[in-house]
Amino acid sequence: MLWSCDFDRDDDVPEPEPDNHFVSSTYIGEFPKEVLQALALASPENRDFASVVQYDVEFYRINYTTQYKGEEVEASGLLAVPQNTPAVPGLVSAQHGTMFKDSDAPSNFPNTFSGFELIGAAGYITVVPDFIGYGTTSDIFHPYYDEEHSAQTVVDMLKAAKYFLNEEKIATNGNLFLVGYSEGGYVTLAAQKEIEENPDHDLSLTAVAAGAGGYDLTLMMQEIVATPSYADPAFLPFIVQSYNTTYGWNRPLTDFFQEPYATKIPSLFDGTKIREEINSELPNAPASLFTPDFYAALQNPAEETALKEAIAGNSLLDWVPETPTRLYHGTDDEAVFYSTTVSAYEAFTAEGSTSVELVPIPGGMHRTSITPMMLDVLTWFNSLNQ
């Protein structure tokens, strides 16, 4: 992959127009389908997708403007453009799962490989936002499970990508799909809600697929606190410190976490470590990770109200999806509990939504459920991509 060329096209880009958000593009290179198939086969989580690879793909790094805490920042993401498709392709925005290491940002392709690049090789123009906190915004602590920033980073990259495609005379067929897994499932629904509730974005969705997203954050936190052992303790300081930073509470970590973990957490979340490394430094028992006072407060409705209000306010239950939507989730998910998707589905249908379908993955765990989900999603998107 070292042969891929890398040059900046900034000089060829006209001055940005209002609200298109586009800043610049960097051409990464064209990758033959054989190389993409090899990448899929070399990745245990993606080898089943080698069969969907049909096209060579051109990749670009896209920089665009978005908002963080009311201020404009320059974000980044990856754009994949399939080559020589028999028909004009549809457009997919694919949202990645929770990541901890800065170098894993999708825009670092080919030095990193998320698997969503294969959607491009399956024949769709694909955008993969890095999210705030990664890529060009790695100096910001990622606003994890924050509805506003999650939605905005997707919407603004879509606008930037559409502007770039138009300037480069790269056509799409007008279909727009959203897909994401884990945190990406949450981000996908947040973006769907923003697009559906704000027609001024001028984005019309064809279908949405979200997997294992933890949409009912209140229920998720209640179940984590109630469990004696939690499989992915790295998620807990991530969301607490995200809210602590994003909402400007700036409380000391010793308010939340016991020692030695409070002292360790800044270095664990400095962008150099993967999930497994962080998990190995934290206890699986929430009662051992959190301070006794904080742990008790999480179980008392009258205490830690600011945190609980933030968690409730970022839960994605207060709207009625209109776009055809499939919610996928492994029934044995040990990291993001299946009950959170059931809760969201029941909330949507109780409010009268007829566009949402619950798709359980029997026996699926967090890492084993993405493959059956994505194989089904591609078949479904293909049936709608007319």
N, C-alpha and C positions, 0 to 999 in steps of 0.2 A: 504493500500500500504506500510505500515511500515514493513511488513514482508519481503520485497524484500531484497536479500542479495547484498552486495557491497564489492568487493575485487579487488585488483589490480593484473593484470596478467603480470606486467612488467618482472618478473623473468623468465617467460616462453618465452619471445620474443627474437628472435635472433638479433644480431647487424643489424641495418638498412642498406640496400643496397642503393647505390646512386640513388637519384631521386624518391624513393618510398614515402618519406615524413613521413612515419609512425614513431611515437615516442612511444606511449604506449596505452594500452586499459584497461578500468576498467569495469568489468562485473556488470551491475546494477541489473539484475534479469530476470526471465521468468514470463511474465504476461499472465494469461489465457485469452482467448477471452472474457469470461464473464466480467472480470474486465475492459477490453478495451471497451466493449459495454457500460458498466456502465459509464465510463468516457465520452464517446461520448454523451450519453443521458443526462448527467448532464451539458453539455456545450451547451447553446443555439445556438452557431455558428456551432456545430458539430453533433447535435443530428440526423440529417438526414443521417449521415454516419454510424450509428449503424448497418444498414442492410448490409454494405459491410464487416463487421468484420467476418472473417471466421476462423482465425488461432490464436493459442497462439503465442507469440512473445518474443524472447530474445532481451534484450537491452544492448548496450555497450556505454560507453563514450570513444571516440577516441581523442587522442591528436596527432597533426601532425605539421610539419613545413610548413610555408608559408612565404611570403615576405610582409613587411610593409615599405614603403619608402626606398626600397633597402636593408633593413636589415632583417635577418631571425628572425622570432618570432614563438612561439609555440601556435598554435590555437587549437580549440576544436570543437566537434560536436557530434551528436547522431547517432548511427547505430542501426537499427531494423532488426532482422532476423526472418522471419516467420518459424514456426515449422511444420514439417510433411505435407508439401505441396505435392500434387499428382505429380507435375512436377517440374523440376528445375526452380527456380524463376528468373525473370528479376531483374535488378538493377535500382532504381530510386534515383535521387538526387532532394530533395525537398527544396526550398528556401523560408524562412519565410518572412512575411511582416515587415514593420517598427515597431521596438520596442524601447522603451525608458528605461525600467527597467532591470537592470542587471540580476535579478533573473529569468526573463522570458526566458533566453537563453535555447534553446532546450536541451542542454546537462544536464540541471538541472532536467530533467524528473526523477522520477515522481512528483517532487515538482512543476513542471510546465507542462502544456499540450498545445501543439501547434495545435494539430489536425492532423499534418502530420504523427504522429505515427500510425494512422489508415491505412496508405498506406501499412505499414508492415503487419498489420492484414488482409489486403485484398490480401496478397500473394506476395508482392514484398520486396526484400531486399532494405532497404531505408536508405539513408544518409541524415542528416539534419544539415548542417554546422551552427555553431553559428554566423559566420561572425566576422571579426576583430572588436574589441570594446566590445565584449561580451565573456562570459566564461573565458578562461585562458588569454584573452587579454583585460579584462575589464578596464585596466589602460590606454588604448588608446582610444582617441575620435574616434568614429566610422566613417570611410570614406564613408559617405552616398552619394549614387549616384555617386560613383567614379568607372569608368569602369574597370580600371586595377585591383584594389584591390577586386572588386566584382567578377570578373572572376577568379582571382587566388585562392581565398579562396575555391571556388567550385572545380576547377580542382585539386588542391593539396589534398583536402580531398578525392576526388574520387580515386586518386592514392594511398593514405594511406589506404583507405577502401579496395581496391582491393588487396593490399599487405596483409592486415590482413586476409581477407577472404581466400586467397590462403594458408597462413600459418596455418589457422584453418581448412583447407580442407572443406570449405563451398562453394559449387559450385553455379555459376550463369549460365544462359543460353546464355549469350553473348549480350542480349539486354540491351541498356542503354537509359533511359528516363530522361528528365529534366522537372521540373514543379515548378512554383512559382507564388505568388500573391502579388500585391502591390509592395513594394520595391523588394520582391522576384521575381516578374515578370521581373523587370529590371535586377536583378542579373542573372536570368535564361538566358536572351538573351545575356548578356555580356559573360557568360560562353559558350554559344553556339557559339558565334562569335570567342572566343579564341580557342575553340576546332576545329572548322571547318577551321580556318586560320592557325593552327599550328599542322600539322600531327605528329610532334615529340612527342606530348602528348600521342599518341597511344590510343586515345579514339574515338570510333565510335558511333555516336548517332543514335538511332532508331526513336525517335519522341520527340518533344518539345512542351510544353503547357505553355504559359505565360499570366498572367492576370493583367490588370490595372497597368502597370508598368511605365508609364510616360517616354517612350523611347525618345520622342522629348522634351528634357528639355528646349530648347529655347522657344518653343511654350508654354510649361507649365508655365514657369516664366512670359512670356508676358501676358498670360491670368489671372494669379494670380494678377499681378500688375494692370491689367485693371478692376478687379472686385471690387465692393465696399465692399463686405463682403466675407471672405473665411472661409470655415467650419472647417478647421483643421490648425489653425495658428501655432501649434507646429512644423509643417513640415518646416516652413520658417527659423527660427533660426537654425534648425538642419542642413539644407543644406548649409546655409551661413557659419556657424561655422565649418562645416565639411571641406569645401574648404579652409577656413581661416587657419585651422590647417594642413590639409593634404598637402597643397602647400606651407606652411611655410610663409604665409603673416604675420601672427601674429599681425593683426591690432586690435586696441581696439574695443570692441563691440559698443562703442559709435559712431564709424564711420558708423554703420549700423542701430542701434536701438535707439529709443527714451527712455528716462527715464520715469518711473522707470524700464522699461523692460531690458535695457542693464545691469543694476545691478542685476536683478533677474535671468537672463538666466543661468549663471553658476550653480546656485543651482537647477534650474529647470531641467537641463540636467546632474545631478550628478549620474544618474543611480538608483535613489530611487523612481522615480515617473512614473506613467503610462500616456498615452496620454491625458486622460480626465483631469487629475490633471494639466498638463501643459497648455492645452487649456484654462482652467478656469482662468489662471493667465495672459493670453495674449488677446489683442483685436482682434476681427475678421476682422477689417478693416486694410488692409495692409498700408493704408495711416496713420493710427494711430500707427502702430507698427514700421515702418521704420522712420528714420529721414527725414525731408523734402528734404534735399540735396540728400540723398541716393535714396529716392523714385523718385525724379526727374531724377536722373542719370540713374536709371533703364529704364526710358522711352526715354533716349537720346542715340542714337547709338554711340556717340563719347565719352561717359563717362563710368566709371567702366568697362573698356575693359578687364582687367585681369579676372574679375569674369565672364563676358559674354563669353570670349574665353574658360574658363574652362567649363561653362555650355554647350556651343556648342560642345566642344571636347569630353564631356562625353555623348552626345546624341548618340543613337545607330542607326544611319541612313546611315552610310557610308560602308555598306557591303551588300552582297546578300545571305540570308540564303539558305542553300542547303538541310537541313534536313526537313522532313515534320513538319510543325510548325503551331500551332493554337494560334491566338491572341484573347483572350477573354476580353470583357470590358462591364460593365454596361453603358447603354446609358445615365443614369441620375447620373453618379458618381459625387459627390460633392467635392471630395478630390483630385482625380487624374482624370483629365478631359478626357472624351471619345475621344475628338479630338486628343489627343496625340497618341493614338493607331491607329486611322485612318491615321494620318500623317505618322507613321512608315510603316503601311501597304502599303500606296500609294508610299512611297519612295522605298520599296522593289520591288513592282510590276513594278514600272517605270524602275528599273534597270534590269528587266527581270526575277525576281524570280517567279517560278511557284509552289513553295513548301509551300507558306504561305497562310493561310486562316484566314479571319477576322470573328470572331464569336461574334456578338453583343448580349448582354443580355438585352432585351427590358425592360425599366423602372428600371433596376438594379442600386442600389447605391453602395457605396464603400464596405459596410459591408454586403449587401444582395446579392452580385454577386458571392462571392466565393463558396457558396454551389452549385448553378446550374453549375458553371464552373467545380468544382471538380467531381461532379457526371458524367458529360459528359466526362471529361478527363479520369476517370477510365474505362469507357466503351470503349473509343477510345484506350487507352493503352492495354486493354485486347484483343482487336481485332488484335493488332499488335504483341502481345507477344507470338509468335509462336516459 
